[in-house]
């Protein structure tokens, strides 16, 4: 059994398996998208994603929010239809994907997601190059706004 409010250096799926059902109120995550060192090929990605979502839904008691890649939009919606979709708008950038969908899954029917989330679009520039502490780092403001 894991203790909450601690940092663990382990695979998140394996870690969630050590948590009891409905033990986390809100789960907010931004899974790796294209890192072959982490996930591998396309099939491996979806095998892992299925395991991740199964465990995340099991341990979450109210709401699960997943910041996803625009390149996987159709597949995610077909496999795991969200209750609500928000957009992280990154502003005008020299890349093709200027936004990321944020899928919101209402786990508990008594917890009304639409009552607590007020915006469908969150405008927030992504962190670039030398300002990143981690290659997949998202801005803290994005997470603060969602939570």
C-alpha positions as CSV (number, residue, x, y, z in Angstrom):
1,X,0.0,0.0,0.0
2,X,1.4,3.4,-1.0
3,X,1.2,6.4,1.3
4,X,-0.3,9.5,-0.3
5,X,1.5,12.9,-0.2
6,X,4.8,11.3,-1.1
7,X,6.8,11.1,-4.3
8,X,7.5,7.6,-5.7
9,X,9.9,6.9,-8.6
10,X,8.0,4.1,-10.3
11,X,5.8,3.2,-13.3
12,X,2.5,5.0,-12.6
13,X,0.4,2.0,-13.6
14,X,2.3,-0.2,-11.1
15,X,1.9,2.5,-8.5
16,X,-1.8,2.8,-9.0
17,X,-2.2,-0.9,-8.5
18,X,-1.0,-0.4,-5.0
19,X,-3.8,2.2,-4.2
20,X,-7.3,1.3,-3.0
21,X,-10.4,1.9,-5.2
22,X,-11.7,5.4,-5.2
23,X,-8.8,6.7,-3.1
24,X,-8.0,9.8,-5.1
25,X,-10.5,12.6,-5.5
26,X,-9.2,14.1,-8.7
27,X,-6.6,12.8,-11.0
28,X,-4.8,15.2,-13.5
29,X,-2.3,13.8,-15.9
30,X,-0.5,14.6,-19.1
31,X,0.8,11.2,-20.5
32,X,3.8,10.9,-22.8
33,X,2.8,11.1,-26.4
34,X,5.5,10.2,-28.8
35,X,8.5,9.2,-26.7
36,X,9.4,5.7,-28.0
37,X,11.9,5.2,-25.2
38,X,8.9,5.3,-22.8
39,X,6.1,3.7,-24.7
40,X,7.5,2.0,-27.8
41,X,5.5,1.6,-31.0
42,X,1.9,2.5,-31.7
43,X,0.4,-0.8,-30.4
44,X,2.5,-0.6,-27.3
45,X,1.2,2.9,-26.7
46,X,-2.5,1.8,-26.7
47,X,-1.8,-1.3,-24.7
48,X,-0.2,0.9,-22.0
49,X,-2.9,3.6,-22.3
50,X,-5.6,0.9,-21.7
51,X,-3.8,-0.2,-18.5
52,X,-3.3,3.4,-17.4
53,X,-6.9,4.4,-17.9
54,X,-8.2,1.3,-16.3
55,X,-6.2,2.0,-13.1
56,X,-6.8,5.8,-13.2
57,X,-10.6,5.3,-13.4
58,X,-10.4,2.7,-10.6
59,X,-8.5,4.8,-8.1
60,X,-10.2,8.1,-8.9
61,X,-13.4,8.9,-7.0
62,X,-14.7,12.1,-8.6
63,X,-13.0,13.3,-11.8
64,X,-10.1,12.3,-14.1
65,X,-8.6,15.0,-16.4
66,X,-6.2,13.9,-19.1
67,X,-4.2,16.5,-21.2
68,X,-3.9,14.6,-24.4
69,X,-2.1,15.1,-27.8
70,X,-4.1,16.5,-30.7
71,X,-2.6,13.8,-32.9
72,X,-4.4,11.1,-30.9
73,X,-7.7,12.9,-30.5
74,X,-9.9,10.5,-32.5
75,X,-8.5,7.3,-31.0
76,X,-8.8,8.5,-27.4
77,X,-12.4,9.7,-27.9
78,X,-13.4,6.3,-29.5
79,X,-11.7,4.2,-26.8
80,X,-12.5,6.4,-23.8
81,X,-15.4,8.9,-24.5
82,X,-15.0,11.8,-22.1
83,X,-17.8,13.6,-20.3
84,X,-16.4,16.9,-21.4
85,X,-13.6,18.2,-23.6
86,X,-11.7,21.4,-22.9
87,X,-8.9,23.0,-25.0
88,X,-5.5,24.1,-24.0
89,X,-4.8,26.9,-26.5
90,X,-1.0,27.5,-26.7
91,X,-1.2,30.7,-28.7
92,X,0.4,31.3,-32.2
93,X,3.4,29.1,-32.5
94,X,5.5,27.9,-35.4
95,X,4.3,24.3,-35.0
96,X,1.3,22.5,-36.4
97,X,-0.4,21.7,-33.0
98,X,-1.3,24.9,-31.3
99,X,-3.7,23.2,-28.9
100,X,-4.1,20.1,-26.8
101,X,-7.5,18.6,-25.8
102,X,-8.1,18.0,-22.1
103,X,-10.5,15.2,-21.6
104,X,-12.6,15.2,-18.5
105,X,-14.1,12.0,-17.2
106,X,-16.8,12.3,-14.5
107,X,-16.3,9.2,-12.4
108,X,-18.8,9.9,-9.6
109,X,-22.3,10.9,-10.9
110,X,-22.8,13.0,-7.8
111,X,-19.8,15.1,-8.6
112,X,-20.9,17.5,-11.3
113,X,-17.9,18.3,-13.5
114,X,-19.7,21.2,-15.2
115,X,-20.4,22.8,-11.8
116,X,-16.7,23.2,-11.0
117,X,-15.0,23.8,-14.4
118,X,-15.9,27.2,-15.8
119,X,-13.9,27.5,-19.0
120,X,-13.8,25.3,-22.1
121,X,-10.6,27.0,-23.5
122,X,-7.5,27.7,-21.4
123,X,-5.1,30.2,-23.0
124,X,-1.6,29.5,-21.8
125,X,1.7,29.6,-23.7
126,X,3.7,26.4,-23.6
127,X,7.2,26.4,-22.1
128,X,9.9,26.5,-24.7
129,X,13.4,25.1,-25.1
130,X,15.8,26.6,-22.5
131,X,13.0,27.5,-20.1
132,X,12.1,23.8,-19.7
133,X,13.3,21.8,-16.7
134,X,11.9,18.6,-18.3
135,X,11.4,17.9,-22.0
136,X,7.7,17.3,-21.6
137,X,7.1,20.1,-19.1
138,X,3.7,21.9,-19.1
139,X,3.1,25.3,-17.5
140,X,2.1,25.2,-13.8
141,X,-0.6,27.8,-14.7
142,X,-2.4,25.2,-16.9
143,X,-2.6,22.7,-14.0
144,X,-3.7,25.4,-11.5
145,X,-6.5,26.5,-13.8
146,X,-7.8,22.9,-14.4
147,X,-7.7,22.1,-10.7
